[in-house]
């Protein structure tokens, strides 16, 4: 019986480590990707696209960074520390933030495709 409970505990700890690693990977890759997009488009003006499209891409990158803070940072911290360390206010903000940020992301992507269609048809 003790061997079974130790296996369950080790299995749970192993899956928590994998899940924390997954969240850290998502944090790093999104942070690098979105920051690269913002720096390339603002400082170096790399994108040779219509100005409206570039602004929408920048807004998607900023919204993705905020979504990153709401979606991946809290679970990663909770899995690493094995408790919720961000307080009650951030817990509520995370819950509502996920809902609204997902809607904003979807609307920004719809805006991007619509603006591309309009620029192709009208310009």
NORPEUR-V854050 format. One record per helix or strand. SS is the DSSP state (@ for helix, = for strand). FROM is the first residue (numbers start at 1). LEN is the number of residues. If there is no record, write none. Layout:
# NORPEUR-V854050
<<SS & FROM & LEN> <SS & FROM & LEN>>
This chain:
# NORPEUR-V854050
<<@ & 2 & 41> <@ & 51 & 31> <@ & 87 & 36>>
